[in-house]
Every structure is written in C-alpha cells, then in structure tokens.
Amino acid sequence: MISVLEKDKIKYSALQEKAGIPAPEIFSPSVVKTIQKFRRIQPSSEELVNGILSGSITALSRAITLIESTNPDHLAKANEVIKACLPHANKSVRVGITGVPGVGKSTFIEAFGKYLTGMGKKVAVLAVDPSSTISHGSILGDKTRMEELVKDKNAYIRPSASGETLGGVARKTRESISLCEACGFDTIIIETVGVGQSETAVHSMVDFFLLLKISGAGDELQGIKRGIMEMADAIVINKADGDNIRKAKLAKSEFNRALHLFPAKKSGWTPTTSTCSAINQDGIPEVWATIEKFLELTKTNDYFYTKRSEQNEYWLMETINEQIKLRFYNHPTIQSLLDSTKKAVQNDEISPFAAAQLLLKEYFK
Amino acid sequence: MISVLEKDKIKYSALQEKAGIPAPEIFSPSVVKTIQKFRRIQPSSEELVNGILSGSITALSRAITLIESTNPDHLAKANEVIKACLPHANKSVRVGITGVPGVGKSTFIEAFGKYLTGMGKKVAVLAVDPSSTISHGSILGDKTRMEELVKDKNAYIRPSASGETLGGVARKTRESISLCEACGFDTIIIETVGVGQSETAVHSMVDFFLLLKISGAGDELQGIKRGIMEMADAIVINKADGDNIRKAKLAKSEFNRALHLFPAKKSGWTPTTSTCSAINQDGIPEVWATIEKFLELTKTNDYFYTKRSEQNEYWLMETINEQIKLRFYNHPTIQSLLDSTKKAVQNDEISPFAAAQLLLKEYFK
C-alpha cells in the first residue's frame, strides 16, 4: 500500500505527467470498412476447393480458419471442403516432432524445413498444443521464430489451433493436414510440446515420430515422460556444437542403449539416434535420410499404409468415444449427482461399480 | 478331400470300430437331485454378510459366486453384500504380481503366501485373467499348482473370474477383494499374466505392483511389454538357484539400470530389484521386507490413501465409460452402419471426424 504522503509525493513529483491529447486514429475509418467488407465476402466451398487444389495458400488458410471456427455454418462448409479434398490428400509424409521447451524445436524445424524446400519439397508446419488456449500459443505462437521458413514460398506455417479439449485441437490439426496435402504440400511436420496426452495424439496422426533432445548434466534419461521414448522412431540430440559435441555424443549412446530396452516395433523399424546442430545446419540431411529409409522399409512391408488406415479408424472411434462421454458428463442429472457420487466412492460408502450403475440408470432412463 | 476309394478303405479297415453300448450314469440320479436341492437353498444377503464378517470361507465363496453370476437377481444380492461389507474392507495390503508364463508365478505365490501365513497373516489369492474364458483358466485354473497354500487354513485361493471383457473380469476381482478383506484377509495377492490390458487393470487395484522375471539368454530386457516395467514397484528375478545364480544377479543389475531410466514415481518410491528362488524359499522374506518399507513410506506421505481413493474414482469412471461405449456400439443402427463407415474412413472417402458426427447423429436422434 502506498501511504497518502507517498501519493502526494508522486502527484507533485517531477515525474508526474499531464494528461495528453487523444491520439489520432491509426487507420482511416474508411479503410477499415473496406477491409471488413472484403473479409465478409466468404468464398463458396467450391471456390475454396478449387483454390486449394490449385495450390492457393489464401484458400488453404481460409479453409483452415473454417475448420477452427465454432460457428456451425462454418463447420458444415469446412466438412464439404474436406470431403472434396480427401481424394487429393494422403500423398505425403507426415513427421511428428516433439521435445520439451528449450531443445530448440523451432530452430530445428526451420533448418529441417529449409533443407527440404531446398530439395524442391513443399513443407507445411502445423502444431498440436492444447495449452496454447491458456498460454496463448507457447509453440508456433509467433512465426518470427522461424524467420527464414516463413519467407519461403514453398513452406506454410500455421500456429496451433486452440480448443478446450485435446480432442478438439487434434481434430482441427488432423483435418488441416488433409487440406495441406490437397494443396500440394508433400511433407507435413506436426510439432508438439510435452503436454498431457498431446504426444499420443500427434503420434496417432503421423507416419514418423521424432523426439528432439539435448544433452544435459547427469543422467541423460531422467525426466523423460512416460511412453514418449517408446513412441519415437528417431531420437535426435540437438545443440551438438562447440563444447557440447562430446556431451551430445555421450547422450546419443545413452539413448541408443535405452532404445534397445524396448520391444521391437510393429513397423519392423529399429529406432535410431543421432546428433545435430540445428543452428549450424549440421546433421539435418542425416535426419531426412533416416526418414527416407523408414519410408522405404514401411512402404515395402505395407506398414505405412495399414498404419494410415488404422489411424483413420482410431480417430473415428476416438471422436465417438469423446463425444458420448461429453454427453454423459454434461447431462444435468449426472452433473448434479457426480460430485456426491465420487465422494461416496472415495470414502468406500459404495463400490465404484454399484455407483456407476446408479448413474447409468439415471442417464438412460 | 477324401476320395470314395479311401472312404471305403476306412470303412472296411481293421481300425473301424463297432458302435458301443451306452455308458452307465456315473452318478446316481438321486444323489444329483440331493446336491441340486442343497445348492438351490441360497442364504440371504444378511446371512452371507454375517458369515463373511465372522470369517466364514463358505460364505465368502458363495458371495463371490454371486458377484460372478450373470443373473440380475444374484447381482442385486451381490451388491447388497458388498455394500454391507465395504465399511469392514480396506484394511489390507493389496499386492499385484505379474510375469509371463514360465517365470514361476505359482511357485512364487505359494512360497510367498506360506511365508506370510507363517507370520500369522491371512492371505487371499485372486487373479485377473480375461483370457481364461478362452483358455479355460491358464492361471490359477487348477489349485493343484499351489498345493501347500491350498491346504493352509489361513489362505484363500480363488481362480480368475471369467467374462467377456476385461472390464467385467476386473469388476469381479475388484469386488472380491472387498469381500476377502471384510472376511479378515489382510494380504491380498492379485495375480495376472501379461495379456492385453490386464496388467493396467491390476495395477489400478493394488497398492504394490511386483514384476516377476527370470534371467534369460542374451539381452535381459527384450520382450518386456510396453509400460509394464514403468508400473513395477519391484522387479524380482526368480529361479536364482544352482547354475542360474550368476545369470540372475546379472539380470538384476541390468533391470536396476533400466529402472533408473524412468521418471520418478508419484509415490516417492524408488523401485527395487532383487533375486529369489521360490522353489528353495530364498529371497522371499526380502520381498516382504521391501513391501513393508513401501507401506511405511507411502502411509507416511499419504500416497497409500490418496491412491486408494483415486483408484475408486478410476473404477467409477472406467465402468461408466465402458458401459456408455457398449450401449453405443451395440445399438442396432450403429451396428448396421459401423462396418461401412469404418471402410469409408479407411479408404479416405470421408474424414474420421465427419463420419463420427454422422454416427453420433443417428444414435442421439
């Protein structure tokens, strides 16, 4: 609390400023009106589809905005666009990239993306970050972190969709992938940060899953989230530069050892480890070479195709399961009973199974 | 296909047998009737509760049979019994034991159980084996594998309940635990074999989770199912006897190293590794000492109690989620549409999300 005396001091201090005059409008009101009018003209779904299929980034962005909308009309239109684009999608490689903040994901994606566009590829970068609703975009929030890639006409970067549930964010990203593919992007990079179940979601929408790490002090493997290492098709240790090279190589062999502890993958692929320095563009071609080897193997043994088909089914079931749960738990009767039921169950007043039956009976009556 | 000529050969072959005479009844019909009549006299739920609370194994067994029944009247009665027993349950330690076939689970449980009853404890052994419906009880199917423990009046062994779903088997086992506890059993051992999600189910109903292993040729860690090692509070390498001792000790240090790769547990407990020879009763007291240390730690830091309460809530939610899914997928309209929808989704004719919306619309209309 500031005392009255201190307040007076501030009031009459030399630091005190007089009220200024109102600032002039930055934009001319007529210009604003023109822009608003232009924005209001929504292209038809046919126009969007034609635009996307002819490679128009504007059409792609507008269609993704529809996907992300909560307006039912927008969603209906989005569904039309997706349906028309689906036969043209699917021709790509989808790479998931995860790693905790600080491993240099943005720098890596920038270097990796530039390397790919340099080879004539078209690269789309999307993100799954359910936390972005709260943190307002902790990843890919501002594109300035991928300065070079943003300017690249063969790259398209889209920040994470926001949404209340991971399921919602995942749906939006998953459908955006299809549109990017229909728009001619052949390499889709999905970035995620280790929040809750987001890695599992990303793992279920990509062909290849890459875990980015850095070497740290002490035990390299401490602090890895459950299950993430088992999902990885490759572990890449970034920031292998300067004094760090030796440590990074050590980390590589530690991870390599750890990877061998896990059971063989259904893909037939043995996960790899490598080092890189995204900032120096070292080790980037090797990552792509690994992915190409993976594609060769899994396209030969058909795993690539069966996995994509399984992933489609997975999202069908996931969406259904999420929706029927939401319906149940949002039901007024259930909402009024759930807390007291949970308490009774926690205190062993009723068995969890008997309690579940009571709630189900209420819901279905 | 067998040709006519060959058929003739069989017909007139020396191997051909004449039809025999009907075999006599093994049991006298009057004895069967008496047994059936006796079985038909069902004790009331009060009688069962009183029996259980006074330590009657007959009452306990009958009540568990009600839990396992598919008859709605039996289930209603079972619910009454469970409800009355719940305030008397919960005073025990619940130990989950898993390991692939061949590690000597039965021998271990026999040795461990005998050690505990020798200390004056009352030990109940239950199992979660959803596969037993198909394999007719691959574990605990016949009690003869625990010869000594079966004869022990302070031990109670119950084979795995059967059921079509893991959820069903889990419910039955979970509720049987409560009855065993109300009956005065202070140590509950839940056995499971690595089938599908059964370990996760068992992990969600015990305080302490023990992974039984043996040393094998080559890399000790190959072939461990995803996530199991991360669940373990202790890894015990069995069959550490004779020529095997050195190999078992080696395996122990391999596992110890591997366990340190995982993130710290919420319980604050650092998983342990040890060797034992169940057949020679070596290393068994050490296992119990480990569990006692675990209990001391987790009862001091309250994890023991919060986990049990969380487990109750988990089973409440799990049961609800399983039931609402079953309702959905068993709905005639959904059943008639699901296969074609799945196919359309797999072939990229429709997005999984749009397809889910269509099915949900049909279901909720």
HADDOCK unambig.tbl for C-alpha pairs under 7 A between the chains (distance, minus, plus):
assign (segid A and resid 79 and name CA) (segid B and resid 354 and name CA) 6.79 0.50 0.50
assign (segid A and resid 83 and name CA) (segid B and resid 350 and name CA) 5.83 0.50 0.50
assign (segid A and resid 83 and name CA) (segid B and resid 351 and name CA) 6.89 0.50 0.50
assign (segid A and resid 86 and name CA) (segid B and resid 348 and name CA) 6.15 0.50 0.50
assign (segid A and resid 86 and name CA) (segid B and resid 349 and name CA) 6.72 0.50 0.50
assign (segid A and resid 87 and name CA) (segid B and resid 348 and name CA) 6.80 0.50 0.50
assign (segid A and resid 171 and name CA) (segid B and resid 353 and name CA) 6.93 0.50 0.50
assign (segid A and resid 221 and name CA) (segid B and resid 261 and name CA) 5.43 0.50 0.50
assign (segid A and resid 222 and name CA) (segid B and resid 261 and name CA) 6.01 0.50 0.50
assign (segid A and resid 222 and name CA) (segid B and resid 262 and name CA) 6.40 0.50 0.50
assign (segid A and resid 222 and name CA) (segid B and resid 263 and name CA) 5.71 0.50 0.50
assign (segid A and resid 223 and name CA) (segid B and resid 263 and name CA) 5.13 0.50 0.50
assign (segid A and resid 224 and name CA) (segid B and resid 263 and name CA) 6.28 0.50 0.50
assign (segid A and resid 225 and name CA) (segid B and resid 263 and name CA) 6.86 0.50 0.50
assign (segid A and resid 261 and name CA) (segid B and resid 221 and name CA) 5.40 0.50 0.50
assign (segid A and resid 261 and name CA) (segid B and resid 222 and name CA) 5.96 0.50 0.50
assign (segid A and resid 262 and name CA) (segid B and resid 222 and name CA) 6.41 0.50 0.50
assign (segid A and resid 262 and name CA) (segid B and resid 224 and name CA) 7.00 0.50 0.50
assign (segid A and resid 263 and name CA) (segid B and resid 222 and name CA) 5.72 0.50 0.50
assign (segid A and resid 263 and name CA) (segid B and resid 223 and name CA) 5.07 0.50 0.50
assign (segid A and resid 263 and name CA) (segid B and resid 224 and name CA) 6.22 0.50 0.50
assign (segid A and resid 263 and name CA) (segid B and resid 225 and name CA) 6.73 0.50 0.50
assign (segid A and resid 309 and name CA) (segid B and resid 346 and name CA) 4.66 0.50 0.50
assign (segid A and resid 312 and name CA) (segid B and resid 345 and name CA) 6.02 0.50 0.50
assign (segid A and resid 312 and name CA) (segid B and resid 346 and name CA) 5.71 0.50 0.50
assign (segid A and resid 312 and name CA) (segid B and resid 352 and name CA) 5.83 0.50 0.50
assign (segid A and resid 313 and name CA) (segid B and resid 342 and name CA) 6.25 0.50 0.50
assign (segid A and resid 313 and name CA) (segid B and resid 345 and name CA) 6.54 0.50 0.50
assign (segid A and resid 313 and name CA) (segid B and resid 346 and name CA) 6.34 0.50 0.50
assign (segid A and resid 313 and name CA) (segid B and resid 352 and name CA) 6.85 0.50 0.50
assign (segid A and resid 315 and name CA) (segid B and resid 352 and name CA) 5.68 0.50 0.50
assign (segid A and resid 315 and name CA) (segid B and resid 353 and name CA) 6.96 0.50 0.50
assign (segid A and resid 316 and name CA) (segid B and resid 352 and name CA) 4.42 0.50 0.50
assign (segid A and resid 316 and name CA) (segid B and resid 353 and name CA) 5.97 0.50 0.50
assign (segid A and resid 316 and name CA) (segid B and resid 355 and name CA) 6.81 0.50 0.50
assign (segid A and resid 316 and name CA) (segid B and resid 356 and name CA) 5.49 0.50 0.50
assign (segid A and resid 319 and name CA) (segid B and resid 353 and name CA) 6.38 0.50 0.50
assign (segid A and resid 319 and name CA) (segid B and resid 356 and name CA) 6.18 0.50 0.50
assign (segid A and resid 320 and name CA) (segid B and resid 356 and name CA) 5.59 0.50 0.50
assign (segid A and resid 320 and name CA) (segid B and resid 360 and name CA) 6.89 0.50 0.50
assign (segid A and resid 321 and name CA) (segid B and resid 325 and name CA) 6.78 0.50 0.50
assign (segid A and resid 325 and name CA) (segid B and resid 321 and name CA) 6.77 0.50 0.50
assign (segid A and resid 342 and name CA) (segid B and resid 313 and name CA) 6.23 0.50 0.50
assign (segid A and resid 345 and name CA) (segid B and resid 312 and name CA) 6.02 0.50 0.50
assign (segid A and resid 345 and name CA) (segid B and resid 313 and name CA) 6.55 0.50 0.50
assign (segid A and resid 346 and name CA) (segid B and resid 309 and name CA) 4.65 0.50 0.50
assign (segid A and resid 346 and name CA) (segid B and resid 312 and name CA) 5.72 0.50 0.50
assign (segid A and resid 346 and name CA) (segid B and resid 313 and name CA) 6.36 0.50 0.50
assign (segid A and resid 348 and name CA) (segid B and resid 86 and name CA) 6.15 0.50 0.50
assign (segid A and resid 348 and name CA) (segid B and resid 87 and name CA) 6.78 0.50 0.50
assign (segid A and resid 349 and name CA) (segid B and resid 86 and name CA) 6.71 0.50 0.50
assign (segid A and resid 349 and name CA) (segid B and resid 87 and name CA) 6.99 0.50 0.50
assign (segid A and resid 350 and name CA) (segid B and resid 83 and name CA) 5.84 0.50 0.50
assign (segid A and resid 351 and name CA) (segid B and resid 83 and name CA) 6.86 0.50 0.50
assign (segid A and resid 352 and name CA) (segid B and resid 312 and name CA) 5.80 0.50 0.50
assign (segid A and resid 352 and name CA) (segid B and resid 313 and name CA) 6.84 0.50 0.50
assign (segid A and resid 352 and name CA) (segid B and resid 315 and name CA) 5.68 0.50 0.50
assign (segid A and resid 352 and name CA) (segid B and resid 316 and name CA) 4.42 0.50 0.50
assign (segid A and resid 353 and name CA) (segid B and resid 171 and name CA) 6.95 0.50 0.50
assign (segid A and resid 353 and name CA) (segid B and resid 315 and name CA) 6.96 0.50 0.50
assign (segid A and resid 353 and name CA) (segid B and resid 316 and name CA) 5.97 0.50 0.50
assign (segid A and resid 353 and name CA) (segid B and resid 319 and name CA) 6.39 0.50 0.50
assign (segid A and resid 354 and name CA) (segid B and resid 79 and name CA) 6.75 0.50 0.50
assign (segid A and resid 355 and name CA) (segid B and resid 316 and name CA) 6.81 0.50 0.50
assign (segid A and resid 356 and name CA) (segid B and resid 316 and name CA) 5.47 0.50 0.50
assign (segid A and resid 356 and name CA) (segid B and resid 319 and name CA) 6.18 0.50 0.50
assign (segid A and resid 356 and name CA) (segid B and resid 320 and name CA) 5.59 0.50 0.50
assign (segid A and resid 360 and name CA) (segid B and resid 320 and name CA) 6.91 0.50 0.50
